Amino acid sequence: MMLGYVGETLKGKNKVILVHGNADMDAVGSAYAIAESFPPGRIYAPDGVDRVAKMVMDKMGVSILSECDISEYELVVVVDTSSPEQLTPDVHVPPDSVVIDHHRPTDKWTDVQFVCDDGKVACCELIYDIIKASGLRIGRDVGMALLCGMLTDSGHFSFANTQLMRTFADVMDETGIKMDEAMDFSRSEASMSERVAVMKGLERSKFDRVGDMIVATSYGGSFEASVCKAMLNAGADVVFVGSQRDDEFRLSARADQEMVRRGIHLGELMKDIGKETVCDGGGHGGAAGLSGTGDVEAMLHICMHRTMSEFRKLKKESELP
């Protein structure tokens, strides 16, 4: 779908913009940019937002809906969400909604206007392209939201490509925002509960290795992404961290960029496991997720077993003459 046409679809309609569960800054920044650039619009996070997204929106004085009857809106837009399962079960996206994403397509979105560019590191990049294709300019607040989304989804440029860097610079040029401003605006200290969750996650970790490659797993009740980061910093190359809530589980997966360059693609791995276990999985090469009904420890075992198989393939390939 042409990006200019997407902008025309968004213009003038009273819309609600949905984000996935525990929405990150890339999702919330994308939603905010749409709401401000194509008014009127409200952001709806049915399963909450993460710490950084909440902090940035609080600084901007932006309210996010925690409850909403989407049938009251003329148009439903979903951003940064690779499948309907990433929304809460009581949210049913109507046909002819607009879905804008940057993950590997999962073929889960049907009967909607689906706009996807999985070459984008951040969904905020794609939103900025839609805004520009519509002949619009952005203000400072929209620019800051987009920059914060690009910063966080690229791991503060650790996973950036040249395309993201160019878009980031374009937003800076257009809004006059300096690098230190964007960095400071999206930076927050970890809470005590997050620090404790990370320590418990490290304590519960298990690992295995093939050659010089280490895969590690852990589980807890919250802050899976932070535990993943800590385990990577501790020396793992690929990590899976899960949480259990009643019969439902959620996994976060991360890999360092060297493993991605060597051929590991966590999005494909989680997508395949999701299909085999009737769960929902997908994401990027170095960051992905899996959720559904099941036992988190059993799913972590599957992820480790599958990653070890990938490690063995890489080791075998490296030993070929």
C-alpha positions as protocol buffer text, in pm:
chain_id: "A"
residue {
  index: 1
  type: MET
  ca { x: 0 y: 0 z: 0 }
}
residue {
  index: 2
  type: MET
  ca { x: 134 y: 344 z: -94 }
}
residue {
  index: 3
  type: LEU
  ca { x: 223 y: 546 z: 215 }
}
residue {
  index: 4
  type: GLY
  ca { x: 46 y: 857 z: 87 }
}
residue {
  index: 5
  type: TYR
  ca { x: -274 y: 656 z: 59 }
}
residue {
  index: 6
  type: VAL
  ca { x: -232 y: 541 z: 418 }
}
residue {
  index: 7
  type: GLY
  ca { x: -214 y: 906 z: 525 }
}
residue {
  index: 8
  type: GLU
  ca { x: -532 y: 986 z: 335 }
}
residue {
  index: 9
  type: THR
  ca { x: -705 y: 697 z: 513 }
}
residue {
  index: 10
  type: LEU
  ca { x: -598 y: 839 z: 851 }
}
residue {
  index: 11
  type: LYS
  ca { x: -689 y: 1201 z: 787 }
}
residue {
  index: 12
  type: GLY
  ca { x: -997 y: 1350 z: 950 }
}
residue {
  index: 13
  type: LYS
  ca { x: -1137 y: 1033 z: 1103 }
}
residue {
  index: 14
  type: ASN
  ca { x: -1209 y: 1003 z: 1473 }
}
residue {
  index: 15
  type: LYS
  ca { x: -972 y: 720 z: 1554 }
}
residue {
  index: 16
  type: VAL
  ca { x: -842 y: 504 z: 1836 }
}
residue {
  index: 17
  type: ILE
  ca { x: -483 y: 379 z: 1811 }
}
residue {
  index: 18
  type: LEU
  ca { x: -417 y: 41 z: 1973 }
}
residue {
  index: 19
  type: VAL
  ca { x: -80 y: -80 z: 2104 }
}
residue {
  index: 20
  type: HIS
  ca { x: 31 y: -426 z: 2214 }
}
residue {
  index: 21
  type: GLY
  ca { x: 49 y: -547 z: 2574 }
}
residue {
  index: 22
  type: ASN
  ca { x: 308 y: -380 z: 2797 }
}
residue {
  index: 23
  type: ALA
  ca { x: 364 y: -143 z: 2506 }
}
residue {
  index: 24
  type: ASP
  ca { x: 715 y: -10 z: 2459 }
}
residue {
  index: 25
  type: MET
  ca { x: 822 y: 338 z: 2354 }
}
residue {
  index: 26
  type: ASP
  ca { x: 831 y: 247 z: 1985 }
}
residue {
  index: 27
  type: ALA
  ca { x: 464 y: 146 z: 1995 }
}
residue {
  index: 28
  type: VAL
  ca { x: 352 y: 441 z: 2207 }
}
residue {
  index: 29
  type: GLY
  ca { x: 567 y: 690 z: 2012 }
}
residue {
  index: 30
  type: SER
  ca { x: 415 y: 562 z: 1687 }
}
residue {
  index: 31
  type: ALA
  ca { x: 63 y: 592 z: 1827 }
}
residue {
  index: 32
  type: TYR
  ca { x: 125 y: 943 z: 1960 }
}
residue {
  index: 33
  type: ALA
  ca { x: 269 y: 1061 z: 1627 }
}
residue {
  index: 34
  type: ILE
  ca { x: -41 y: 934 z: 1443 }
}
residue {
  index: 35
  type: ALA
  ca { x: -279 y: 1091 z: 1695 }
}
residue {
  index: 36
  type: GLU
  ca { x: -108 y: 1431 z: 1668 }
}
residue {
  index: 37
  type: SER
  ca { x: -37 y: 1430 z: 1294 }
}
residue {
  index: 38
  type: PHE
  ca { x: -377 y: 1293 z: 1185 }
}
residue {
  index: 39
  type: PRO
  ca { x: -622 y: 1422 z: 1447 }
}
residue {
  index: 40
  type: PRO
  ca { x: -848 y: 1343 z: 1614 }
}
residue {
  index: 41
  type: GLY
  ca { x: -711 y: 1033 z: 1785 }
}
residue {
  index: 42
  type: ARG
  ca { x: -667 y: 864 z: 2123 }
}
residue {
  index: 43
  type: ILE
  ca { x: -412 y: 604 z: 2231 }
}
residue {
  index: 44
  type: TYR
  ca { x: -551 y: 285 z: 2385 }
}
residue {
  index: 45
  type: ALA
  ca { x: -321 y: 46 z: 2573 }
}
residue {
  index: 46
  type: PRO
  ca { x: -549 y: -238 z: 2689 }
}
residue {
  index: 47
  type: ASP
  ca { x: -266 y: -417 z: 2871 }
}
residue {
  index: 48
  type: GLY
  ca { x: -63 y: -117 z: 2986 }
}
residue {
  index: 49
  type: VAL
  ca { x: 267 y: 38 z: 2878 }
}
residue {
  index: 50
  type: ASP
  ca { x: 622 y: -19 z: 2996 }
}
residue {
  index: 51
  type: ARG
  ca { x: 821 y: 202 z: 3230 }
}
residue {
  index: 52
  type: VAL
  ca { x: 999 y: 412 z: 2967 }
}
residue {
  index: 53
  type: ALA
  ca { x: 686 y: 474 z: 2761 }
}
residue {
  index: 54
  type: LYS
  ca { x: 493 y: 580 z: 3071 }
}
residue {
  index: 55
  type: MET
  ca { x: 774 y: 812 z: 3179 }
}
residue {
  index: 56
  type: VAL
  ca { x: 798 y: 983 z: 2838 }
}
residue {
  index: 57
  type: MET
  ca { x: 422 y: 1025 z: 2802 }
}
residue {
  index: 58
  type: ASP
  ca { x: 399 y: 1162 z: 3157 }
}
residue {
  index: 59
  type: LYS
  ca { x: 665 y: 1419 z: 3073 }
}
residue {
  index: 60
  type: MET
  ca { x: 459 y: 1523 z: 2770 }
}
residue {
  index: 61
  type: GLY
  ca { x: 135 y: 1530 z: 2966 }
}
residue {
  index: 62
  type: VAL
  ca { x: -25 y: 1269 z: 2739 }
}
residue {
  index: 63
  type: SER
  ca { x: -305 y: 1050 z: 2877 }
}
residue {
  index: 64
  type: ILE
  ca { x: -339 y: 693 z: 2751 }
}
residue {
  index: 65
  type: LEU
  ca { x: -668 y: 506 z: 2771 }
}
residue {
  index: 66
  type: SER
  ca { x: -669 y: 188 z: 2979 }
}
residue {
  index: 67
  type: GLU
  ca { x: -1034 y: 116 z: 2898 }
}
residue {
  index: 68
  type: CYS
  ca { x: -1214 y: 191 z: 2575 }
}
residue {
  index: 69
  type: ASP
  ca { x: -1512 y: 91 z: 2362 }
}
residue {
  index: 70
  type: ILE
  ca { x: -1349 y: 88 z: 2018 }
}
residue {
  index: 71
  type: SER
  ca { x: -1690 y: 61 z: 1850 }
}
residue {
  index: 72
  type: GLU
  ca { x: -1742 y: 430 z: 1931 }
}
residue {
  index: 73
  type: TYR
  ca { x: -1463 y: 529 z: 1693 }
}
residue {
  index: 74
  type: GLU
  ca { x: -1480 y: 579 z: 1319 }
}
residue {
  index: 75
  type: LEU
  ca { x: -1144 y: 411 z: 1256 }
}
residue {
  index: 76
  type: VAL
  ca { x: -926 y: 165 z: 1449 }
}
residue {
  index: 77
  type: VAL
  ca { x: -551 y: 179 z: 1394 }
}
residue {
  index: 78
  type: VAL
  ca { x: -308 y: -79 z: 1535 }
}
residue {
  index: 79
  type: VAL
  ca { x: 65 y: -6 z: 1550 }
}
residue {
  index: 80
  type: ASP
  ca { x: 378 y: -212 z: 1621 }
}
residue {
  index: 81
  type: THR
  ca { x: 173 y: -528 z: 1676 }
}
residue {
  index: 82
  type: SER
  ca { x: 257 y: -835 z: 1471 }
}
residue {
  index: 83
  type: SER
  ca { x: -63 y: -1029 z: 1544 }
}
residue {
  index: 84
  type: PRO
  ca { x: -406 y: -986 z: 1708 }
}
residue {
  index: 85
  type: GLU
  ca { x: -294 y: -1220 z: 1988 }
}
residue {
  index: 86
  type: GLN
  ca { x: -64 y: -946 z: 2118 }
}
residue {
  index: 87
  type: LEU
  ca { x: -376 y: -753 z: 2221 }
}
residue {
  index: 88
  type: THR
  ca { x: -595 y: -859 z: 2512 }
}
residue {
  index: 89
  type: PRO
  ca { x: -855 y: -1131 z: 2433 }
}
residue {
  index: 90
  type: ASP
  ca { x: -1148 y: -892 z: 2477 }
}
residue {
  index: 91
  type: VAL
  ca { x: -1021 y: -657 z: 2204 }
}
residue {
  index: 92
  type: HIS
  ca { x: -1153 y: -751 z: 1862 }
}
residue {
  index: 93
  type: VAL
  ca { x: -1010 y: -547 z: 1576 }
}
residue {
  index: 94
  type: PRO
  ca { x: -1284 y: -482 z: 1321 }
}
residue {
  index: 95
  type: PRO
  ca { x: -1243 y: -535 z: 946 }
}
residue {
  index: 96
  type: ASP
  ca { x: -1108 y: -239 z: 749 }
}
residue {
  index: 97
  type: SER
  ca { x: -891 y: -128 z: 1039 }
}
residue {
  index: 98
  type: VAL
  ca { x: -542 y: -4 z: 959 }
}
residue {
  index: 99
  type: VAL
  ca { x: -248 y: -207 z: 1094 }
}
residue {
  index: 100
  type: ILE
  ca { x: 101 y: -54 z: 1070 }
}
residue {
  index: 101
  type: ASP
  ca { x: 393 y: -276 z: 1168 }
}
residue {
  index: 102
  type: HIS
  ca { x: 763 y: -344 z: 1113 }
}
residue {
  index: 103
  type: HIS
  ca { x: 797 y: -708 z: 1222 }
}
residue {
  index: 104
  type: ARG
  ca { x: 819 y: -1011 z: 994 }
}
residue {
  index: 105
  type: PRO
  ca { x: 460 y: -1069 z: 876 }
}
residue {
  index: 106
  type: THR
  ca { x: 289 y: -1351 z: 1064 }
}
residue {
  index: 107
  type: ASP
  ca { x: -10 y: -1378 z: 827 }
}
residue {
  index: 108
  type: LYS
  ca { x: -233 y: -1329 z: 1132 }
}
residue {
  index: 109
  type: TRP
  ca { x: -380 y: -998 z: 1015 }
}
residue {
  index: 110
  type: THR
  ca { x: -668 y: -1053 z: 775 }
}
residue {
  index: 111
  type: ASP
  ca { x: -948 y: -828 z: 648 }
}
residue {
  index: 112
  type: VAL
  ca { x: -749 y: -518 z: 746 }
}
residue {
  index: 113
  type: GLN
  ca { x: -539 y: -260 z: 563 }
}
residue {
  index: 114
  type: PHE
  ca { x: -199 y: -405 z: 651 }
}
residue {
  index: 115
  type: VAL
  ca { x: 106 y: -180 z: 611 }
}
residue {
  index: 116
  type: CYS
  ca { x: 439 y: -343 z: 695 }
}
residue {
  index: 117
  type: ASP
  ca { x: 807 y: -278 z: 633 }
}
residue {
  index: 118
  type: ASP
  ca { x: 1016 y: -537 z: 817 }
}
residue {
  index: 119
  type: GLY
  ca { x: 1332 y: -362 z: 702 }
}
residue {
  index: 120
  type: LYS
  ca { x: 1264 y: -91 z: 960 }
}
residue {
  index: 121
  type: VAL
  ca { x: 1436 y: -127 z: 1296 }
}
residue {
  index: 122
  type: ALA
  ca { x: 1159 y: 79 z: 1460 }
}
residue {
  index: 123
  type: CYS
  ca { x: 793 y: 129 z: 1376 }
}
residue {
  index: 124
  type: CYS
  ca { x: 847 y: 502 z: 1439 }
}
residue {
  index: 125
  type: GLU
  ca { x: 1052 y: 513 z: 1118 }
}
residue {
  index: 126
  type: LEU
  ca { x: 755 y: 389 z: 917 }
}
residue {
  index: 127
  type: ILE
  ca { x: 521 y: 635 z: 1087 }
}
residue {
  index: 128
  type: TYR
  ca { x: 755 y: 922 z: 1000 }
}
residue {
  index: 129
  type: ASP
  ca { x: 760 y: 806 z: 635 }
}
residue {
  index: 130
  type: ILE
  ca { x: 378 y: 807 z: 630 }
}
residue {
  index: 131
  type: ILE
  ca { x: 368 y: 1158 z: 776 }
}
residue {
  index: 132
  type: LYS
  ca { x: 615 y: 1288 z: 518 }
}
residue {
  index: 133
  type: ALA
  ca { x: 439 y: 1108 z: 231 }
}
residue {
  index: 134
  type: SER
  ca { x: 126 y: 1296 z: 339 }
}
residue {
  index: 135
  type: GLY
  ca { x: 302 y: 1630 z: 299 }
}
residue {
  index: 136
  type: LEU
  ca { x: 293 y: 1710 z: 670 }
}
residue {
  index: 137
  type: ARG
  ca { x: 551 y: 1854 z: 907 }
}
residue {
  index: 138
  type: ILE
  ca { x: 603 y: 1745 z: 1265 }
}
residue {
  index: 139
  type: GLY
  ca { x: 633 y: 1952 z: 1579 }
}
residue {
  index: 140
  type: ARG
  ca { x: 878 y: 1914 z: 1863 }
}
residue {
  index: 141
  type: ASP
  ca { x: 663 y: 1678 z: 2076 }
}
residue {
  index: 142
  type: VAL
  ca { x: 596 y: 1441 z: 1787 }
}
residue {
  index: 143
  type: GLY
  ca { x: 963 y: 1454 z: 1697 }
}
residue {
  index: 144
  type: MET
  ca { x: 1065 y: 1368 z: 2051 }
}
residue {
  index: 145
  type: ALA
  ca { x: 824 y: 1074 z: 2065 }
}
residue {
  index: 146
  type: LEU
  ca { x: 959 y: 940 z: 1735 }
}
residue {
  index: 147
  type: LEU
  ca { x: 1321 y: 984 z: 1841 }
}
residue {
  index: 148
  type: CYS
  ca { x: 1259 y: 809 z: 2174 }
}
residue {
  index: 149
  type: GLY
  ca { x: 1090 y: 521 z: 1991 }
}
residue {
  index: 150
  type: MET
  ca { x: 1384 y: 483 z: 1753 }
}
residue {
  index: 151
  type: LEU
  ca { x: 1633 y: 507 z: 2037 }
}
residue {
  index: 152
  type: THR
  ca { x: 1474 y: 239 z: 2251 }
}
residue {
  index: 153
  type: ASP
  ca { x: 1392 y: -8 z: 1971 }
}
residue {
  index: 154
  type: SER
  ca { x: 1746 y: 15 z: 1835 }
}
residue {
  index: 155
  type: GLY
  ca { x: 1897 y: -42 z: 2180 }
}
residue {
  index: 156
  type: HIS
  ca { x: 2026 y: 317 z: 2173 }
}
residue {
  index: 157
  type: PHE
  ca { x: 2173 y: 249 z: 1827 }
}
residue {
  index: 158
  type: SER
  ca { x: 2328 y: -90 z: 1912 }
}
residue {
  index: 159
  type: PHE
  ca { x: 2095 y: -251 z: 1654 }
}
residue {
  index: 160
  type: ALA
  ca { x: 2059 y: 49 z: 1424 }
}
residue {
  index: 161
  type: ASN
  ca { x: 2111 y: 42 z: 1050 }
}
residue {
  index: 162
  type: THR
  ca { x: 2192 y: 332 z: 817 }
}
residue {
  index: 163
  type: GLN
  ca { x: 1824 y: 379 z: 732 }
}
residue {
  index: 164
  type: LEU
  ca { x: 1731 y: 439 z: 1095 }
}
residue {
  index: 165
  type: MET
  ca { x: 2025 y: 674 z: 1142 }
}
residue {
  index: 166
  type: ARG
  ca { x: 1918 y: 883 z: 842 }
}
residue {
  index: 167
  type: THR
  ca { x: 1558 y: 902 z: 962 }
}
residue {
  index: 168
  type: PHE
  ca { x: 1677 y: 993 z: 1311 }
}
residue {
  index: 169
  type: ALA
  ca { x: 1888 y: 1274 z: 1167 }
}
residue {
  index: 170
  type: ASP
  ca { x: 1597 y: 1396 z: 951 }
}
residue {
  index: 171
  type: VAL
  ca { x: 1373 y: 1422 z: 1259 }
}
residue {
  index: 172
  type: MET
  ca { x: 1646 y: 1608 z: 1449 }
}
residue {
  index: 173
  type: ASP
  ca { x: 1691 y: 1851 z: 1160 }
}
residue {
  index: 174
  type: GLU
  ca { x: 1318 y: 1913 z: 1124 }
}
residue {
  index: 175
  type: THR
  ca { x: 1250 y: 1969 z: 1494 }
}
residue {
  index: 176
  type: GLY
  ca { x: 1577 y: 2114 z: 1620 }
}
residue {
  index: 177
  type: ILE
  ca { x: 1600 y: 1848 z: 1893 }
}
residue {
  index: 178
  type: LYS
  ca { x: 1957 y: 1781 z: 2004 }
}
residue {
  index: 179
  type: MET
  ca { x: 2096 y: 1433 z: 2065 }
}
residue {
  index: 180
  type: ASP
  ca { x: 2152 y: 1488 z: 2437 }
}
residue {
  index: 181
  type: GLU
  ca { x: 1790 y: 1606 z: 2474 }
}
residue {
  index: 182
  type: ALA
  ca { x: 1652 y: 1289 z: 2320 }
}
residue {
  index: 183
  type: MET
  ca { x: 1889 y: 1070 z: 2521 }
}
residue {
  index: 184
  type: ASP
  ca { x: 1798 y: 1240 z: 2849 }
}
residue {
  index: 185
  type: PHE
  ca { x: 1425 y: 1239 z: 2772 }
}
residue {
  index: 186
  type: SER
  ca { x: 1416 y: 860 z: 2728 }
}
residue {
  index: 187
  type: ARG
  ca { x: 1654 y: 772 z: 3012 }
}
residue {
  index: 188
  type: SER
  ca { x: 1519 y: 653 z: 3347 }
}
residue {
  index: 189
  type: GLU
  ca { x: 1666 y: 479 z: 3646 }
}
residue {
  index: 190
  type: ALA
  ca { x: 1554 y: 124 z: 3718 }
}
residue {
  index: 191
  type: SER
  ca { x: 1310 y: 94 z: 4008 }
}
residue {
  index: 192
  type: MET
  ca { x: 1385 y: -126 z: 4306 }
}
residue {
  index: 193
  type: SER
  ca { x: 1128 y: -382 z: 4188 }
}
residue {
  index: 194
  type: GLU
  ca { x: 1301 y: -401 z: 3849 }
}
residue {
  index: 195
  type: ARG
  ca { x: 1643 y: -441 z: 4009 }
}
residue {
  index: 196
  type: VAL
  ca { x: 1512 y: -720 z: 4231 }
}
residue {
  index: 197
  type: ALA
  ca { x: 1347 y: -892 z: 3932 }
}
residue {
  index: 198
  type: VAL
  ca { x: 1677 y: -882 z: 3742 }
}
residue {
  index: 199
  type: MET
  ca { x: 1869 y: -1030 z: 4035 }
}
residue {
  index: 200
  type: LYS
  ca { x: 1612 y: -1309 z: 4075 }
}
residue {
  index: 201
  type: GLY
  ca { x: 1622 y: -1373 z: 3701 }
}
residue {
  index: 202
  type: LEU
  ca { x: 1999 y: -1414 z: 3710 }
}
residue {
  index: 203
  type: GLU
  ca { x: 1969 y: -1647 z: 4009 }
}
residue {
  index: 204
  type: ARG
  ca { x: 1721 y: -1871 z: 3822 }
}
residue {
  index: 205
  type: SER
  ca { x: 1917 y: -1879 z: 3497 }
}
residue {
  index: 206
  type: LYS
  ca { x: 2029 y: -2193 z: 3317 }
}
residue {
  index: 207
  type: PHE
  ca { x: 2268 y: -2211 z: 3025 }
}
residue {
  index: 208
  type: ASP
  ca { x: 2432 y: -2442 z: 2774 }
}
residue {
  index: 209
  type: ARG
  ca { x: 2690 y: -2392 z: 2502 }
}
residue {
  index: 210
  type: VAL
  ca { x: 2815 y: -2512 z: 2167 }
}
residue {
  index: 211
  type: GLY
  ca { x: 3171 y: -2402 z: 2096 }
}
residue {
  index: 212
  type: ASP
  ca { x: 3193 y: -2032 z: 2176 }
}
residue {
  index: 213
  type: MET
  ca { x: 2813 y: -1979 z: 2170 }
}
residue {
  index: 214
  type: ILE
  ca { x: 2607 y: -1966 z: 2490 }
}
residue {
  index: 215
  type: VAL
  ca { x: 2228 y: -1982 z: 2520 }
}
residue {
  index: 216
  type: ALA
  ca { x: 2063 y: -1904 z: 2854 }
}
residue {
  index: 217
  type: THR
  ca { x: 1710 y: -1914 z: 2993 }
}
residue {
  index: 218
  type: SER
  ca { x: 1535 y: -1780 z: 3302 }
}
residue {
  index: 219
  type: TYR
  ca { x: 1187 y: -1707 z: 3430 }
}
residue {
  index: 220
  type: GLY
  ca { x: 1019 y: -1462 z: 3664 }
}
residue {
  index: 221
  type: GLY
  ca { x: 712 y: -1249 z: 3704 }
}
residue {
  index: 222
  type: SER
  ca { x: 806 y: -922 z: 3537 }
}
residue {
  index: 223
  type: PHE
  ca { x: 1068 y: -712 z: 3358 }
}
residue {
  index: 224
  type: GLU
  ca { x: 1159 y: -988 z: 3112 }
}
residue {
  index: 225
  type: ALA
  ca { x: 1337 y: -747 z: 2877 }
}
residue {
  index: 226
  type: SER
  ca { x: 1555 y: -613 z: 3158 }
}
residue {
  index: 227
  type: VAL
  ca { x: 1647 y: -965 z: 3265 }
}
residue {
  index: 228
  type: CYS
  ca { x: 1735 y: -1046 z: 2902 }
}
residue {
  index: 229
  type: LYS
  ca { x: 1967 y: -745 z: 2887 }
}
residue {
  index: 230
  type: ALA
  ca { x: 2138 y: -840 z: 3212 }
}
residue {
  index: 231
  type: MET
  ca { x: 2195 y: -1197 z: 3092 }
}
residue {
  index: 232
  type: LEU
  ca { x: 2345 y: -1075 z: 2765 }
}
residue {
  index: 233
  type: ASN
  ca { x: 2573 y: -844 z: 2961 }
}
residue {
  index: 234
  type: ALA
  ca { x: 2669 y: -1141 z: 3180 }
}
residue {
  index: 235
  type: GLY
  ca { x: 2803 y: -1327 z: 2876 }
}
residue {
  index: 236
  type: ALA
  ca { x: 2518 y: -1511 z: 2704 }
}
residue {
  index: 237
  type: ASP
  ca { x: 2481 y: -1481 z: 2327 }
}
residue {
  index: 238
  type: VAL
  ca { x: 2111 y: -1575 z: 2307 }
}
residue {
  index: 239
  type: VAL
  ca { x: 1867 y: -1552 z: 2598 }
}
residue {
  index: 240
  type: PHE
  ca { x: 1504 y: -1643 z: 2664 }
}
residue {
  index: 241
  type: VAL
  ca { x: 1321 y: -1510 z: 2969 }
}
residue {
  index: 242
  type: GLY
  ca { x: 965 y: -1611 z: 3051 }
}
residue {
  index: 243
  type: SER
  ca { x: 681 y: -1535 z: 3290 }
}
residue {
  index: 244
  type: GLN
  ca { x: 368 y: -1728 z: 3384 }
}
residue {
  index: 245
  type: ARG
  ca { x: 23 y: -1591 z: 3467 }
}
residue {
  index: 246
  type: ASP
  ca { x: -228 y: -1867 z: 3536 }
}
residue {
  index: 247
  type: ASP
  ca { x: -233 y: -2080 z: 3219 }
}
residue {
  index: 248
  type: GLU
  ca { x: -78 y: -1807 z: 3004 }
}
residue {
  index: 249
  type: PHE
  ca { x: 294 y: -1758 z: 2946 }
}
residue {
  index: 250
  type: ARG
  ca { x: 503 y: -1488 z: 2784 }
}
residue {
  index: 251
  type: LEU
  ca { x: 862 y: -1514 z: 2659 }
}
residue {
  index: 252
  type: SER
  ca { x: 1107 y: -1244 z: 2559 }
}
residue {
  index: 253
  type: ALA
  ca { x: 1408 y: -1341 z: 2350 }
}
residue {
  index: 254
  type: ARG
  ca { x: 1725 y: -1145 z: 2276 }
}
residue {
  index: 255
  type: ALA
  ca { x: 2045 y: -1213 z: 2082 }
}
residue {
  index: 256
  type: ASP
  ca { x: 2357 y: -1005 z: 2046 }
}
residue {
  index: 257
  type: GLN
  ca { x: 2433 y: -860 z: 1705 }
}
residue {
  index: 258
  type: GLU
  ca { x: 2722 y: -1096 z: 1640 }
}
residue {
  index: 259
  type: MET
  ca { x: 2482 y: -1391 z: 1659 }
}
residue {
  index: 260
  type: VAL
  ca { x: 2242 y: -1216 z: 1422 }
}
residue {
  index: 261
  type: ARG
  ca { x: 2527 y: -1160 z: 1178 }
}
residue {
  index: 262
  type: ARG
  ca { x: 2618 y: -1528 z: 1204 }
}
residue {
  index: 263
  type: GLY
  ca { x: 2265 y: -1630 z: 1107 }
}
residue {
  index: 264
  type: ILE
  ca { x: 2045 y: -1643 z: 1417 }
}
residue {
  index: 265
  type: HIS
  ca { x: 1702 y: -1487 z: 1357 }
}
residue {
  index: 266
  type: LEU
  ca { x: 1494 y: -1497 z: 1672 }
}
residue {
  index: 267
  type: GLY
  ca { x: 1182 y: -1373 z: 1495 }
}
residue {
  index: 268
  type: GLU
  ca { x: 1182 y: -1674 z: 1264 }
}
residue {
  index: 269
  type: LEU
  ca { x: 1270 y: -1907 z: 1550 }
}
residue {
  index: 270
  type: MET
  ca { x: 984 y: -1785 z: 1768 }
}
residue {
  index: 271
  type: LYS
  ca { x: 744 y: -1785 z: 1474 }
}
residue {
  index: 272
  type: ASP
  ca { x: 825 y: -2150 z: 1399 }
}
residue {
  index: 273
  type: ILE
  ca { x: 792 y: -2256 z: 1762 }
}
residue {
  index: 274
  type: GLY
  ca { x: 466 y: -2064 z: 1783 }
}
residue {
  index: 275
  type: LYS
  ca { x: 323 y: -2254 z: 1487 }
}
residue {
  index: 276
  type: GLU
  ca { x: 427 y: -2588 z: 1633 }
}
residue {
  index: 277
  type: THR
  ca { x: 283 y: -2515 z: 1977 }
}
residue {
  index: 278
  type: VAL
  ca { x: -26 y: -2320 z: 1861 }
}
residue {
  index: 279
  type: CYS
  ca { x: 110 y: -2002 z: 2020 }
}
residue {
  index: 280
  type: ASP
  ca { x: 191 y: -1657 z: 1888 }
}
residue {
  index: 281
  type: GLY
  ca { x: 555 y: -1583 z: 1811 }
}
residue {
  index: 282
  type: GLY
  ca { x: 762 y: -1349 z: 1599 }
}
residue {
  index: 283
  type: GLY
  ca { x: 983 y: -1044 z: 1597 }
}
residue {
  index: 284
  type: HIS
  ca { x: 1321 y: -928 z: 1471 }
}
residue {
  index: 285
  type: GLY
  ca { x: 1654 y: -1099 z: 1427 }
}
residue {
  index: 286
  type: GLY
  ca { x: 1786 y: -990 z: 1764 }
}
residue {
  index: 287
  type: ALA
  ca { x: 1463 y: -938 z: 1959 }
}
residue {
  index: 288
  type: ALA
  ca { x: 1145 y: -1145 z: 1954 }
}
residue {
  index: 289
  type: GLY
  ca { x: 863 y: -1279 z: 2168 }
}
residue {
  index: 290
  type: LEU
  ca { x: 634 y: -1575 z: 2216 }
}
residue {
  index: 291
  type: SER
  ca { x: 308 y: -1594 z: 2410 }
}
residue {
  index: 292
  type: GLY
  ca { x: 13 y: -1825 z: 2454 }
}
residue {
  index: 293
  type: THR
  ca { x: -130 y: -2100 z: 2670 }
}
residue {
  index: 294
  type: GLY
  ca { x: 117 y: -2344 z: 2822 }
}
residue {
  index: 295
  type: ASP
  ca { x: 389 y: -2402 z: 3078 }
}
residue {
  index: 296
  type: VAL
  ca { x: 664 y: -2143 z: 3067 }
}
residue {
  index: 297
  type: GLU
  ca { x: 940 y: -2382 z: 3176 }
}
residue {
  index: 298
  type: ALA
  ca { x: 845 y: -2630 z: 2904 }
}
residue {
  index: 299
  type: MET
  ca { x: 851 y: -2350 z: 2645 }
}
residue {
  index: 300
  type: LEU
  ca { x: 1190 y: -2231 z: 2769 }
}
residue {
  index: 301
  type: HIS
  ca { x: 1321 y: -2587 z: 2728 }
}
residue {
  index: 302
  type: ILE
  ca { x: 1194 y: -2595 z: 2368 }
}
residue {
  index: 303
  type: CYS
  ca { x: 1360 y: -2259 z: 2295 }
}
residue {
  index: 304
  type: MET
  ca { x: 1693 y: -2374 z: 2438 }
}
residue {
  index: 305
  type: HIS
  ca { x: 1679 y: -2705 z: 2251 }
}
residue {
  index: 306
  type: ARG
  ca { x: 1601 y: -2531 z: 1922 }
}
residue {
  index: 307
  type: THR
  ca { x: 1875 y: -2272 z: 1972 }
}
residue {
  index: 308
  type: MET
  ca { x: 2130 y: -2543 z: 2049 }
}
residue {
  index: 309
  type: SER
  ca { x: 2040 y: -2705 z: 1716 }
}
residue {
  index: 310
  type: GLU
  ca { x: 2100 y: -2373 z: 1541 }
}
residue {
  index: 311
  type: PHE
  ca { x: 2432 y: -2336 z: 1722 }
}
residue {
  index: 312
  type: ARG
  ca { x: 2543 y: -2680 z: 1602 }
}
residue {
  index: 313
  type: LYS
  ca { x: 2460 y: -2585 z: 1243 }
}
residue {
  index: 314
  type: LEU
  ca { x: 2664 y: -2266 z: 1274 }
}
residue {
  index: 315
  type: LYS
  ca { x: 2956 y: -2454 z: 1428 }
}
residue {
  index: 316
  type: LYS
  ca { x: 2947 y: -2715 z: 1154 }
}
residue {
  index: 317
  type: GLU
  ca { x: 2940 y: -2445 z: 885 }
}
residue {
  index: 318
  type: SER
  ca { x: 3235 y: -2264 z: 1042 }
}
residue {
  index: 319
  type: GLU
  ca { x: 3441 y: -2587 z: 1035 }
}
residue {
  index: 320
  type: LEU
  ca { x: 3388 y: -2644 z: 662 }
}
residue {
  index: 321
  type: PRO
  ca { x: 3701 y: -2592 z: 450 }
}
